[in-house]
Amino acid sequence: MDFRSSESPASVEERPGPGPRSEDALPETAAAAVKVVIVGGFGVGKTTLVGSVSEIRPLTTEETMTQAGVGVDDTAGVERKSTTTVAMDFGRISINEELVLYLFGTPGQERFWFLWRGLFEGALGAVVLVDTRRLEVSFDVIGRLEERSVPFVVAVNTFPDAPAYPLDELRAALDLPDAVPLVECDARLRSSSRDVLMALMRYLQTLALTTEAS
């Protein structure tokens, strides 16, 4: 029995594949694209933020957490979390008719931090998401950004059961310079997540103007 296709090679090659979704097409007016990385500890809401603000269907690499992660991943405070990002999240948002942001969400667990080098390549800036229930998981993340000289803003994700602290106290606890923006957000809300990205854009613009003036 011949299991070969009855179609000729030419007919197979010429068959059109599924085209891109119209809503995923890059706006014709787009003149500049900026790469932004969303970072933070495990379970702080990075995937949620990318998904809430992206104007295209976000790409996620979430997998179900298994017994293999027990004793390796620190799930204190997020015990009910059942999935985790194992490579990256990807989304896109148009800030205006000409400026487009490409968003890359990083894995939170330390065992996946080897992926950060590739994700940070070409990034103009970063958003650090913080959970006040587990503030300590943000220290190493911020330290890594500072080592790479990547400009960043810090966004406190306001979980319903998370303790609320004055921003000046959080700034002191995180040892943030006064110039680094520190804002509150609800990563589930598109408008709130967009405000965080706008804060980053304004900060990057301020840094650029300062550099030009010096």
N, C-alpha and C positions, 0 to 999 in steps of 0.2 A: 504494500500500500504506500502511495506517495503522499507524504505529509507536507510537501512544499506548498507554498501559497500559489493559488491559481492566478494571482495578479502578477503582471510583469514588474521587474524592478523599477522601471520608469513610472508606472502608475502608482507604486507605493511611495516613491519619493515625492511625487507631485501632489499627493493628497494633502490638502491644507490641514494643519493642526488647529487646536482651539486658540483663538486669538485672545489678546488681553482684554480684561473687562474695561468698559468705557470709563467707569468711575476710578479706575486705577491709572489712567493715562496721565502723564505729566502735563500740567498746564502749559499751553503754548507760550504764555507770557513769561514763564520762568526764565530768569537770567542768571541766577546764582543758586548754588546748592551748598549746604553746610552740613557736615557730619557732627552729630551730638551723641554722646554716650550717656546712658542712664545707669548709674551704679548705686550700690548699697549692699547692706548685709542680706542674709537669707530671710526671705519673707517680708521685706519692707514695702513691697508693692510695685516693683519695677515693671513687671509684666502688665499689671493693671493700668499703670500710667500710660505705657506705650499703646495699649489697646484702647484706652478711653479717648486719647487725643488723636490717634492716627486717622487720616482721611481715607486711607486704603485699608483693605482687610489685612490686619497685621500678621506677620509671620512669627510663629512661636515655636519653641523647641521644648515645650514642657513634657515631662515624663512622670509617670506615677512613681512616687517614692516607694522604695522597697526595703526589705529587711537589711540589705547590704549597707544602707546608709546609717543604720543604728550604731551609735557610738562614734560615728565619723562626723555627721552633720549635727550642729547644735540647734535643736528644735525648741529650746526653752522659750516659752512665750508664744510659740506658733505650733503647738502640738497638734492642732486640727488641720494643719496644712497637709494636703495629700499629693500635691504635684510640685515639681521643681524644674527650673530652666537648666538645661544641660549644655547649651551652646550659646544661643543669643535670642533676643526678640528683635524684630525689625518693624518699623513703621515709618510713615511719612506725613508731614503736615506743611501746608503752605501758610507762611506767616503773612504774606501779602501776595500781590499778583506776580512779583518778581523773585521773592525769596522763598526757597523750599528747604525745610530741615529734614534730614534723614536721621531717624532715631534708632540707636542700637542699645538694647538692654543687655547687661552682662549677667552671668550667673552670680549668685550671692555666696555660694559655699567656697571656702578657701581651696578645696581640692580642684576647683575649676578655674582658679585664678590664672593658670598658665595660658588661658585663652585671651586674657586681657590685652596682651601685647598686640595681637592682630587687630582686636576691636578698637584699640586706641589709635592705631595708625591713621593719620590724616584727620583726626578729630579736632575740631576747633575749640570745643569746650565740653563740660560735663555737668550733669545734675546728680547730686548725691541725695538719695532719699533716706530719711531717718525715721526710726520708730522710737518714741520716747520710752517704750516698755523695755527696749534693749539697746540703749544708747551706745553701749560699749562696742557693739559690732561695727559701728561706723568709724572707730578710731583708725583701724588699719586701712580702711578704704580711703579716708581722707589723706592719710600719710602717703599712700601710693600715688595719689594724684599730685600731691606736693612734690614728691620725688621726680615725677615726670614733667613737672612744670605745666600741668594742664589746668587752665582756668576753670573754676567751677562755682556753682551756687549750691546752697544746701536747702532742701525742702523738707519740712517736717510733715510727714503724712499723718493726718489726724484720725487715727483709728478710734472707733467709738469707745473702746474700753481703755484707751491709753491715757496716762496722766498728762494733764496740761501744765506746762511750765512757761513762765515768761521768756520771751525770746532772748533777752539779755542774759538770763541764767543759762539757757542752752548754748549760747555763744561762748560763754565762759567755760562750760563743761566740755565743749568740743574744741576749745582753744582756737577759735576762729579769729583771724584778723578782722578788724572793723570794716575793711573794704569789701570782704566777701559777703555777698547778699545771703540773708537767712530769712526764709519765708515759710508760711504755713500753707498746706494744700490738702485737698481730698483727691487722691489719685483716681477715684472712681468717676470724678466729674470732668468732663471735657474742658469746660471753661476754667476750672481750677488748674488742671494740668497745663493748659495753654498759658495761663498766667505765669507759671513757673518757667516755661520756655522763654517767654517774653522777658522775664527778669534776667535770664542768662544772656539773651541777645543784647539787652541794655548794658549789662556788665561788660560784655565783650567789646561793645562799642566804646564804652568809657576807657577800657584798657588800650584800645587802638588809638584813641585820641590822645591819651597820656603819652603813649610811645611816640606819636608824631610830634608832640610838643617838646619832648625832651631831646 
